[in-house]
Amino acid sequence: MTKTAWPALGLALAAVLAACAMVQQRGADARKGGEDLTGPYEVVPNWPQPMHAPGWTWGSTAAVWAVSPERVFVFQRGELEVLKDPIGPGGLPRRAATSAKPRWQNCLLVFDREGRVVESWRAHDDKFVRPHRIVISPYDPERHVWLVDDGAHQVFKFSHDGAKLLMTIGEKGKPGSDAYHFARPTDIAFLPNGDFYVTDGYVNTRVVKYDRNGKYLFEWGRPGKGPGEFNLVHGISIDAERGRIYVSDRSNSRIQVFDLEGRYVEEWNGITSPYYLALTKDRHLVVSDGVTQKILKYDLEGHLVASWGTFGPFAGGLWGVHQVSVDSEGNLYVAEVFNGRVQKFRPRAGADPAMLIRETTHGL
C-alpha cells in the first residue's frame, strides 16, 4: 500500500468508527438508567396469590421445592401479624421475619402455577418447631417429601400428598449426637440407591449417612477450620456420577468437597455465607449466600460462572435466601427467611443462557 493511500484509509476507518459510536449511543439512550437488580430474571407478579386471613402474612420462609410448575412446596415458620408500616426510613424493612412471634399454622403449603394454594398440611403443624428444608429425591418415583426441622431435631419422610408419615429420625425436643439423635439438623441429600446423608448442623458438626431404610451407616466431621472440620454445616448436594459430595461449611465461608465415604477432596473458599447449594441438571452448583444476598453459579470445579442479587424488601430484592428451586420451565423460586416470603422469577427475554440456572436437584 502506497503512502498516499493511508490518509484515505484513515478517513474511511474514522467514518466507520463514528457510525458505530452513533449506533451504540442510540442503543444506550434506549435503555437509560436501571440497576439490573434481578440479573437475568424478572419477578412474576402476584405469585403467590394472597392466601392469609386479613391481618396476617408470611412468617420466616425457610424452604421451597418445585416438583413441577404446577406443584411448588413451601415450608414456612408460621404466620406473622401484618405491620401497618412494614418499610422504614431509607426503604429498609422495619423487622426481620425471624424477629416476631408467629401463630403456628400453614407451615407446609403447596401452590399451583398461578400461585394458588392447592394444599395446606395443617394436620402436621404441631410436629414442627423450626422448619428448615424440603427435599425430594430425584431418584424416587413416588416423590416422597422429606422435611428437615432443626428446632425439633428431626427429619421426616412423608407420602407425596402428606397423608402418611412414613419415617422419623430424631426425637422431638431431645438433641443428641448419637446414631439416631440430631442437634439442629439442616439438610439431606440422596444417592441413586436411596441411601441418604444428613447435615447435622447448627450444634453438631457432622455429616451422617443412612441406608434407604433409615439405618445408621457412618458419619464424619468435627468442630474446626481444617479439612473435614466444620463450623455450621448448613447444606449438602451430591454428584453421584463423579462420586462427589458438596457440603456447605457456612461459618467457615467455604464449600468442602468429599468422596462418598466422607474422605476430603478439596474446598472452595471465599464464599461469604453459603446458605444453600444444589446441583443443576446441566452440571453446575447453585449457591445462595445469605450475607451478600447473591445467587451464585459455579462449575463443578469451583469456578464462578454467574453472580447476581440485590438486598431489599422490594419485589425482586433478596434477604436471606435459604433455599432455591428451578422448575422444568426454567422458573426460579426463592425462599427468604428474613424477608418472610417466597418469590417466583422467570428468565428475561434475551437473557444470557450462561447466567441462568437450569432445573435444580440435590443429586444426579
VOPAGU-2260 file (C-alpha; in pm, 1 decimal, decimal comma):
REM VOPAGU-2260
SITE   aa  ch    i         X         Y         Z
SITE  MET   A    0       0,0       0,0       0,0
SITE  THR   A    1     135,7     342,6    -100,0
SITE  LYS   A    2     183,6     626,2     143,8
SITE  THR   A    3     -82,8     830,8     -42,5
SITE  ALA   A    4    -343,3     558,8      32,6
SITE  TRP   A    5    -304,6     581,8     412,0
SITE  PRO   A    6    -496,7     910,2     458,0
SITE  ALA   A    7    -795,0     777,0     261,3
SITE  LEU   A    8    -792,5     456,4     463,3
SITE  GLY   A    9    -777,5     656,4     784,3
SITE  LEU   A   10   -1076,3     867,4     683,2
SITE  ALA   A   11   -1277,0     557,3     594,4
SITE  LEU   A   12   -1192,4     393,0     923,9
SITE  ALA   A   13   -1287,3     706,3    1114,5
SITE  ALA   A   14   -1624,4     713,5     936,2
SITE  VAL   A   15   -1693,0     350,9    1029,3
SITE  LEU   A   16   -1599,9     411,9    1393,3
SITE  ALA   A   17   -1818,2     720,8    1407,3
SITE  ALA   A   18   -2113,3     526,2    1267,5
SITE  CYS   A   19   -2060,3     250,4    1524,0
SITE  ALA   A   20   -2043,5     507,7    1802,5
SITE  MET   A   21   -2374,0     657,2    1687,9
SITE  VAL   A   22   -2539,6     313,5    1688,0
SITE  GLN   A   23   -2400,6     240,4    2035,0
SITE  GLN   A   24   -2517,5     577,7    2163,0
SITE  ARG   A   25   -2869,0     525,1    2028,0
SITE  GLY   A   26   -2873,5     181,1    2196,1
SITE  ALA   A   27   -2755,6     329,7    2523,1
SITE  ASP   A   28   -3016,9     605,9    2507,2
SITE  ALA   A   29   -3291,7     345,2    2465,6
SITE  ARG   A   30   -3204,3     186,8    2797,8
SITE  LYS   A   31   -3109,5     478,1    3020,8
SITE  GLY   A   32   -3098,6     417,6    3392,2
SITE  GLY   A   33   -3170,9      95,2    3572,6
SITE  GLU   A   34   -2956,7    -112,7    3807,6
SITE  ASP   A   35   -3001,2    -469,3    3681,4
SITE  LEU   A   36   -3143,3    -561,2    4022,1
SITE  THR   A   37   -3255,4    -913,0    3935,0
SITE  GLY   A   38   -2986,0   -1021,4    3691,7
SITE  PRO   A   39   -3113,2   -1245,6    3410,6
SITE  TYR   A   40   -3459,8   -1280,5    3571,1
SITE  GLU   A   41   -3776,0   -1079,3    3624,3
SITE  VAL   A   42   -4025,5   -1119,4    3907,0
SITE  VAL   A   43   -4354,5   -1292,3    3830,0
SITE  PRO   A   44   -4617,1   -1051,2    3968,6
SITE  ASN   A   45   -4887,7   -1170,5    4208,5
SITE  TRP   A   46   -4713,4   -1500,5    4278,3
SITE  PRO   A   47   -4811,1   -1639,2    4515,8
SITE  GLN   A   48   -5161,6   -1502,5    4539,0
SITE  PRO   A   49   -5282,3   -1374,9    4878,6
SITE  MET   A   50   -5375,3   -1668,8    5098,9
SITE  HIS   A   51   -5361,2   -1545,7    5458,4
SITE  ALA   A   52   -5651,0   -1425,9    5669,7
SITE  PRO   A   53   -5683,5   -1046,9    5696,2
SITE  GLY   A   54   -5414,9    -904,3    5922,3
SITE  TRP   A   55   -5174,4   -1196,2    5875,5
SITE  THR   A   56   -4884,1   -1259,1    5638,1
SITE  TRP   A   57   -4590,0   -1489,1    5575,4
SITE  GLY   A   58   -4359,7   -1594,6    5853,1
SITE  SER   A   59   -3992,3   -1669,1    5809,2
SITE  THR   A   60   -3984,3   -1879,5    5492,9
SITE  ALA   A   61   -3717,7   -2146,8    5502,8
SITE  ALA   A   62   -3770,9   -2378,9    5208,6
SITE  VAL   A   63   -3912,1   -2419,8    4859,3
SITE  TRP   A   64   -3914,4   -2716,8    4621,2
SITE  ALA   A   65   -4069,5   -2709,1    4274,3
SITE  VAL   A   66   -4173,7   -3059,5    4176,6
SITE  SER   A   67   -4315,9   -2904,6    3859,7
SITE  PRO   A   68   -4454,4   -2564,7    3756,1
SITE  GLU   A   69   -4791,1   -2692,8    3879,6
SITE  ARG   A   70   -4674,3   -2816,2    4220,3
SITE  VAL   A   71   -4447,9   -2599,4    4434,4
SITE  PHE   A   72   -4389,9   -2687,9    4801,9
SITE  VAL   A   73   -4316,3   -2414,3    5058,0
SITE  PHE   A   74   -4212,1   -2470,1    5421,8
SITE  GLN   A   75   -4252,0   -2166,0    5650,0
SITE  ARG   A   76   -4229,8   -2086,1    6020,5
SITE  GLY   A   77   -4590,3   -1993,3    6090,8
SITE  GLU   A   78   -4762,9   -1662,4    6012,1
SITE  LEU   A   79   -4699,3   -1307,0    6132,0
SITE  GLU   A   80   -4926,8   -1013,5    6200,2
SITE  VAL   A   81   -4910,9    -754,7    5923,7
SITE  LEU   A   82   -4726,2    -435,9    6015,4
SITE  LYS   A   83   -4910,4    -113,6    5933,3
SITE  ASP   A   84   -4584,5      36,4    5805,8
SITE  PRO   A   85   -4350,9    -251,0    5715,0
SITE  ILE   A   86   -4095,3     -33,2    5533,4
SITE  GLY   A   87   -3893,9     212,8    5739,6
SITE  PRO   A   88   -3658,8     501,2    5656,2
SITE  GLY   A   89   -3440,2     453,1    5352,8
SITE  GLY   A   90   -3662,1     177,6    5217,4
SITE  LEU   A   91   -3537,9     -74,0    5474,3
SITE  PRO   A   92   -3769,6    -327,6    5638,4
SITE  ARG   A   93   -3878,5    -245,9    5994,4
SITE  ARG   A   94   -3834,8    -606,1    6106,8
SITE  ALA   A   95   -3689,5    -936,1    6001,0
SITE  ALA   A   96   -3944,1   -1215,6    5971,3
SITE  THR   A   97   -3734,2   -1412,3    6220,3
SITE  SER   A   98   -3774,7   -1149,2    6493,7
SITE  ALA   A   99   -4150,4   -1168,8    6559,8
SITE  LYS   A  100   -4360,4   -1437,2    6727,1
SITE  PRO   A  101   -4572,5   -1628,1    6472,6
SITE  ARG   A  102   -4901,9   -1807,6    6505,9
SITE  TRP   A  103   -4829,3   -2169,3    6426,1
SITE  GLN   A  104   -5030,9   -2267,8    6120,2
SITE  ASN   A  105   -4992,9   -2330,3    5747,4
SITE  CYS   A  106   -4631,9   -2439,2    5786,2
SITE  LEU   A  107   -4637,9   -2658,7    5473,1
SITE  LEU   A  108   -4817,3   -2525,5    5166,1
SITE  VAL   A  109   -4839,3   -2636,8    4805,0
SITE  PHE   A  110   -4901,3   -2388,1    4522,1
SITE  ASP   A  111   -5000,9   -2425,4    4157,8
SITE  ARG   A  112   -4870,6   -2240,1    3852,7
SITE  GLU   A  113   -5079,0   -1931,7    3925,7
SITE  GLY   A  114   -4971,8   -1915,8    4289,0
SITE  ARG   A  115   -5295,7   -2053,6    4430,0
SITE  VAL   A  116   -5281,2   -2275,0    4739,0
SITE  VAL   A  117   -5381,2   -2629,4    4643,9
SITE  GLU   A  118   -5281,8   -2798,2    4972,9
SITE  SER   A  119   -5208,2   -2699,8    5331,9
SITE  TRP   A  120   -5073,1   -2971,7    5559,0
SITE  ARG   A  121   -5242,5   -2824,2    5865,5
SITE  ALA   A  122   -5272,1   -3168,8    6025,6
SITE  HIS   A  123   -4893,5   -3171,9    6071,7
SITE  ASP   A  124   -4840,5   -2818,6    6206,2
SITE  ASP   A  125   -4796,0   -2949,0    6561,8
SITE  LYS   A  126   -4497,3   -3161,8    6454,4
SITE  PHE   A  127   -4288,3   -2865,4    6350,7
SITE  VAL   A  128   -4076,3   -2633,2    6564,0
SITE  ARG   A  129   -3846,1   -2454,7    6318,9
SITE  PRO   A  130   -3890,4   -2564,8    5956,6
SITE  HIS   A  131   -3562,0   -2572,5    5771,2
SITE  ARG   A  132   -3562,2   -2769,0    5444,4
SITE  ILE   A  133   -3772,0   -2956,8    5186,8
SITE  VAL   A  134   -3609,3   -3226,9    4973,7
SITE  ILE   A  135   -3748,4   -3478,8    4722,8
SITE  SER   A  136   -3505,9   -3738,6    4591,1
SITE  PRO   A  137   -3459,6   -3718,5    4212,3
SITE  TYR   A  138   -3439,0   -4098,7    4208,5
SITE  ASP   A  139   -3769,5   -4163,2    4386,9
SITE  PRO   A  140   -4063,4   -4239,0    4153,3
SITE  GLU   A  141   -4309,3   -4192,9    4442,3
SITE  ARG   A  142   -4169,9   -3846,0    4519,5
SITE  HIS   A  143   -4173,3   -3881,5    4895,3
SITE  VAL   A  144   -4140,7   -3545,7    5071,3
SITE  TRP   A  145   -3857,2   -3514,7    5322,6
SITE  LEU   A  146   -3874,8   -3229,9    5572,7
SITE  VAL   A  147   -3589,7   -3120,4    5798,7
SITE  ASP   A  148   -3685,1   -2936,1    6118,6
SITE  ASP   A  149   -3380,3   -2813,9    6305,5
SITE  GLY   A  150   -3582,8   -2688,9    6603,9
SITE  ALA   A  151   -3743,5   -3029,1    6657,3
SITE  HIS   A  152   -3406,6   -3204,6    6592,1
SITE  GLN   A  153   -3584,9   -3430,7    6344,1
SITE  VAL   A  154   -3603,4   -3545,0    5982,0
SITE  PHE   A  155   -3941,5   -3658,7    5844,8
SITE  LYS   A  156   -4038,5   -3864,7    5541,8
SITE  PHE   A  157   -4396,7   -3816,9    5416,9
SITE  SER   A  158   -4601,5   -3956,5    5131,7
SITE  HIS   A  159   -4621,5   -3706,4    4846,7
SITE  ASP   A  160   -4970,4   -3590,9    4946,4
SITE  GLY   A  161   -4882,4   -3563,8    5315,5
SITE  ALA   A  162   -5140,7   -3823,6    5414,4
SITE  LYS   A  163   -4883,0   -4058,2    5574,0
SITE  LEU   A  164   -4578,0   -4000,0    5789,0
SITE  LEU   A  165   -4351,2   -4287,8    5684,8
SITE  MET   A  166   -4027,3   -4229,4    5875,9
SITE  THR   A  167   -3892,3   -4007,3    6152,6
SITE  ILE   A  168   -3527,2   -3987,2    6258,0
SITE  GLY   A  169   -3452,9   -3797,3    6575,3
SITE  GLU   A  170   -3655,4   -3732,6    6887,9
SITE  LYS   A  171   -3858,2   -3414,5    6924,2
SITE  GLY   A  172   -3713,0   -3179,6    7182,8
SITE  LYS   A  173   -3421,5   -3412,6    7265,0
SITE  PRO   A  174   -3099,3   -3312,6    7092,3
SITE  GLY   A  175   -2813,5   -3559,1    7076,7
SITE  SER   A  176   -2513,1   -3671,2    6874,8
SITE  ASP   A  177   -2558,5   -4046,2    6850,5
SITE  ALA   A  178   -2679,8   -4253,5    6555,0
SITE  TYR   A  179   -3045,5   -4157,2    6583,6
SITE  HIS   A  180   -3041,3   -3817,2    6752,0
SITE  PHE   A  181   -2955,8   -3482,9    6596,2
SITE  ALA   A  182   -2876,7   -3138,3    6734,3
SITE  ARG   A  183   -3040,6   -2899,9    6487,4
SITE  PRO   A  184   -3002,4   -3082,7    6154,4
SITE  THR   A  185   -3014,1   -2874,4    5839,0
SITE  ASP   A  186   -3032,4   -3067,2    5509,7
SITE  ILE   A  187   -3048,1   -3404,3    5334,7
SITE  ALA   A  188   -2931,2   -3547,2    5000,1
SITE  PHE   A  189   -2972,6   -3883,5    4826,7
SITE  LEU   A  190   -2784,2   -4148,7    4631,4
SITE  PRO   A  191   -2948,9   -4340,2    4343,6
SITE  ASN   A  192   -2995,9   -4649,8    4564,5
SITE  GLY   A  193   -3195,8   -4449,8    4820,8
SITE  ASP   A  194   -2920,3   -4409,9    5080,9
SITE  PHE   A  195   -2900,0   -4055,1    5215,1
SITE  TYR   A  196   -2680,0   -3810,0    5403,2
SITE  VAL   A  197   -2797,6   -3563,3    5668,7
SITE  THR   A  198   -2607,0   -3249,2    5764,8
SITE  ASP   A  199   -2618,2   -3200,7    6141,9
SITE  GLY   A  200   -2583,5   -2894,5    6162,6
SITE  TYR   A  201   -2613,5   -2587,0    6386,9
SITE  VAL   A  202   -2493,6   -2756,5    6707,4
SITE  ASN   A  203   -2332,9   -3080,6    6592,4
SITE  THR   A  204   -2065,2   -3054,5    6323,9
SITE  ARG   A  205   -2105,8   -3370,1    6121,2
SITE  VAL   A  206   -2249,9   -3538,8    5814,5
SITE  VAL   A  207   -2434,7   -3865,8    5885,3
SITE  LYS   A  208   -2508,0   -4139,5    5629,0
SITE  TYR   A  209   -2812,1   -4372,0    5648,5
SITE  ASP   A  210   -2931,6   -4650,9    5423,3
SITE  ARG   A  211   -3261,9   -4622,1    5240,6
SITE  ASN   A  212   -3448,6   -4767,3    5540,7
SITE  GLY   A  213   -3301,5   -4519,6    5786,5
SITE  LYS   A  214   -3030,6   -4746,4    5929,6
SITE  TYR   A  215   -2724,0   -4557,6    6052,9
SITE  LEU   A  216   -2409,8   -4634,0    5849,6
SITE  PHE   A  217   -2133,1   -4386,4    5939,0
SITE  GLU   A  218   -2051,2   -4019,0    5994,8
SITE  TRP   A  219   -1767,6   -3768,6    5971,2
SITE  GLY   A  220   -1683,3   -3418,5    6086,0
SITE  ARG   A  221   -1578,2   -3228,9    6398,3
SITE  PRO   A  222   -1551,4   -2861,9    6501,9
SITE  GLY   A  223   -1272,4   -2658,8    6346,4
SITE  LYS   A  224   -1138,0   -2496,3    6032,0
SITE  GLY   A  225    -925,9   -2775,2    5887,7
SITE  PRO   A  226   -1013,4   -3031,7    5618,2
SITE  GLY   A  227   -1320,6   -3229,4    5725,1
SITE  GLU   A  228   -1390,4   -2990,2    6011,5
SITE  PHE   A  229   -1695,9   -2765,5    6021,1
SITE  ASN   A  230   -1844,9   -2451,9    6169,7
SITE  LEU   A  231   -2219,4   -2469,5    6096,2
SITE  VAL   A  232   -2287,9   -2748,8    5847,5
SITE  HIS   A  233   -2578,6   -2599,5    5655,0
SITE  GLY   A  234   -2629,1   -2772,9    5320,4
SITE  ILE   A  235   -2536,6   -3071,8    5106,7
SITE  SER   A  236   -2561,1   -3184,8    4746,6
SITE  ILE   A  237   -2432,7   -3497,8    4572,4
SITE  ASP   A  238   -2282,4   -3555,9    4229,9
SITE  ALA   A  239   -2331,9   -3932,1    4214,8
SITE  GLU   A  240   -2181,9   -3951,9    3865,7
SITE  ARG   A  241   -1844,5   -3824,2    3987,3
SITE  GLY   A  242   -1877,9   -3960,1    4339,8
SITE  ARG   A  243   -1855,9   -3616,7    4499,2
SITE  ILE   A  244   -2040,1   -3463,9    4796,3
SITE  TYR   A  245   -2055,9   -3085,2    4829,6
SITE  VAL   A  246   -2108,4   -2956,8    5184,5
SITE  SER   A  247   -2183,6   -2600,5    5290,4
SITE  ASP   A  248   -1945,2   -2512,4    5575,5
SITE  ARG   A  249   -2132,4   -2189,2    5632,2
SITE  SER   A  250   -1949,1   -2008,3    5910,7
SITE  ASN   A  251   -1611,5   -2110,0    5766,7
SITE  SER   A  252   -1717,0   -1932,7    5443,7
SITE  ARG   A  253   -1646,6   -2229,2    5220,4
SITE  ILE   A  254   -1780,2   -2538,2    5047,1
SITE  GLN   A  255   -1595,3   -2860,2    5122,2
SITE  VAL   A  256   -1589,0   -3147,5    4873,0
SITE  PHE   A  257   -1573,3   -3513,2    4981,4
SITE  ASP   A  258   -1599,9   -3854,3    4819,7
SITE  LEU   A  259   -1895,3   -4079,8    4901,0
SITE  GLU   A  260   -1712,1   -4224,6    5202,6
SITE  GLY   A  261   -1657,0   -3883,8    5355,3
SITE  ARG   A  262   -1290,8   -3851,2    5258,4
SITE  TYR   A  263   -1179,0   -3492,6    5200,0
SITE  VAL   A  264   -1108,3   -3393,7    4837,4
SITE  GLU   A  265   -1083,6   -3013,0    4826,1
SITE  GLU   A  266   -1251,6   -2689,8    4933,7
SITE  TRP   A  267   -1382,7   -2374,6    4767,4
SITE  ASN   A  268   -1309,5   -2071,4    4980,9
SITE  GLY   A  269   -1424,2   -1710,1    4969,7
SITE  ILE   A  270   -1799,8   -1778,7    4973,3
SITE  THR   A  271   -1915,1   -1545,3    5249,8
SITE  SER   A  272   -2208,1   -1742,1    5390,7
SITE  PRO   A  273   -2330,5   -2032,6    5177,5
SITE  TYR   A  274   -2686,3   -2093,2    5297,7
SITE  TYR   A  275   -2794,3   -2341,7    5032,6
SITE  LEU   A  276   -2646,4   -2541,0    4749,2
SITE  ALA   A  277   -2781,8   -2778,9    4486,0
SITE  LEU   A  278   -2670,0   -2935,3    4161,3
SITE  THR   A  279   -2837,9   -2843,5    3836,1
SITE  LYS   A  280   -2921,3   -3075,3    3550,6
SITE  ASP   A  281   -2664,7   -2900,1    3328,9
SITE  ARG   A  282   -2399,2   -2986,8    3590,3
SITE  HIS   A  283   -2338,7   -2670,3    3783,1
SITE  LEU   A  284   -2365,8   -2595,7    4152,9
SITE  VAL   A  285   -2603,5   -2316,6    4253,6
SITE  VAL   A  286   -2539,6   -2146,2    4587,2
SITE  SER   A  287   -2733,9   -1879,1    4777,4
SITE  ASP   A  288   -2525,4   -1650,7    5000,0
SITE  GLY   A  289   -2721,8   -1523,3    5298,9
SITE  VAL   A  290   -2488,7   -1231,7    5373,8
SITE  THR   A  291   -2408,4   -1089,0    5030,3
SITE  GLN   A  292   -2765,4   -1174,6    4913,5
SITE  LYS   A  293   -2629,7   -1320,9    4589,9
SITE  ILE   A  294   -2733,8   -1617,4    4381,2
SITE  LEU   A  295   -2412,4   -1784,9    4265,4
SITE  LYS   A  296   -2348,4   -2038,0    3991,1
SITE  TYR   A  297   -2028,5   -2244,5    3983,1
SITE  ASP   A  298   -1897,7   -2512,9    3753,6
SITE  LEU   A  299   -1818,0   -2839,5    3928,0
SITE  GLU   A  300   -1451,2   -2744,6    3958,6
SITE  GLY   A  301   -1545,7   -2446,5    4173,5
SITE  HIS   A  302   -1511,5   -2167,8    3916,7
SITE  LEU   A  303   -1765,4   -1885,1    3946,0
SITE  VAL   A  304   -1981,5   -1863,9    3633,2
SITE  ALA   A  305   -2253,7   -1618,1    3732,8
SITE  SER   A  306   -2346,1   -1393,1    4024,7
SITE  TRP   A  307   -2638,8   -1159,3    4086,5
SITE  GLY   A  308   -2870,0   -1040,9    4363,4
SITE  THR   A  309   -2962,6    -719,7    4546,2
SITE  PHE   A  310   -3057,8    -672,1    4911,4
SITE  GLY   A  311   -3404,5    -531,3    4974,6
SITE  PRO   A  312   -3768,3    -588,5    5066,7
SITE  PHE   A  313   -3897,2    -480,2    4724,5
SITE  ALA   A  314   -4016,8    -728,1    4462,7
SITE  GLY   A  315   -3704,8    -894,1    4328,3
SITE  GLY   A  316   -3488,0    -790,2    4621,3
SITE  LEU   A  317   -3341,4   -1062,8    4840,8
SITE  TRP   A  318   -3284,6   -1102,3    5213,9
SITE  GLY   A  319   -3172,9   -1436,8    5345,4
SITE  VAL   A  320   -3234,2   -1675,8    5055,4
SITE  HIS   A  321   -3245,7   -2005,8    5242,5
SITE  GLN   A  322   -3338,2   -2237,5    4954,9
SITE  VAL   A  323   -3383,1   -2206,8    4579,9
SITE  SER   A  324   -3552,8   -2432,3    4327,5
SITE  VAL   A  325   -3589,3   -2423,6    3949,5
SITE  ASP   A  326   -3871,1   -2600,0    3766,2
SITE  SER   A  327   -3865,3   -2769,9    3426,1
SITE  GLU   A  328   -3965,4   -2444,9    3251,2
SITE  GLY   A  329   -3674,7   -2250,3    3398,3
SITE  ASN   A  330   -3873,7   -2057,4    3659,0
SITE  LEU   A  331   -3669,0   -1978,9    3970,0
SITE  TYR   A  332   -3821,6   -1985,9    4319,8
SITE  VAL   A  333   -3652,6   -1839,9    4628,9
SITE  ALA   A  334   -3749,2   -1880,2    4995,1
SITE  GLU   A  335   -3633,9   -1589,6    5214,1
SITE  VAL   A  336   -3602,0   -1631,5    5589,8
SITE  PHE   A  337   -3563,7   -1260,9    5672,5
SITE  ASN   A  338   -3797,7   -1105,7    5416,2
SITE  GLY   A  339   -4050,1   -1375,2    5504,7
SITE  ARG   A  340   -4177,6   -1474,0    5162,0
SITE  VAL   A  341   -4131,7   -1691,1    4857,1
SITE  GLN   A  342   -4077,8   -1530,6    4516,2
SITE  LYS   A  343   -4106,4   -1666,3    4163,8
SITE  PHE   A  344   -3881,1   -1537,2    3885,5
SITE  ARG   A  345   -3884,2   -1612,2    3513,4
SITE  PRO   A  346   -3594,5   -1569,0    3267,9
SITE  ARG   A  347   -3581,2   -1232,5    3096,1
SITE  ALA   A  348   -3623,1   -1228,0    2719,5
SITE  GLY   A  349   -3277,2   -1238,1    2566,4
SITE  ALA   A  350   -3102,7   -1327,4    2894,8
SITE  ASP   A  351   -2753,8   -1472,2    2864,3
SITE  PRO   A  352   -2804,8   -1850,1    2896,5
SITE  ALA   A  353   -2479,8   -1877,3    3092,9
SITE  MET   A  354   -2634,3   -1664,7    3368,7
SITE  LEU   A  355   -2947,8   -1876,4    3404,9
SITE  ILE   A  356   -2992,3   -2165,7    3645,9
SITE  ARG   A  357   -3122,4   -2487,5    3499,7
SITE  GLU   A  358   -3352,4   -2730,7    3679,8
SITE  THR   A  359   -3217,4   -2798,6    4029,2
SITE  THR   A  360   -3192,7   -3118,7    4228,3
SITE  HIS   A  361   -2992,4   -3248,8    4522,8
SITE  GLY   A  362   -2829,0   -3529,0    4326,6
SITE  LEU   A  363   -2769,9   -3652,0    3972,3
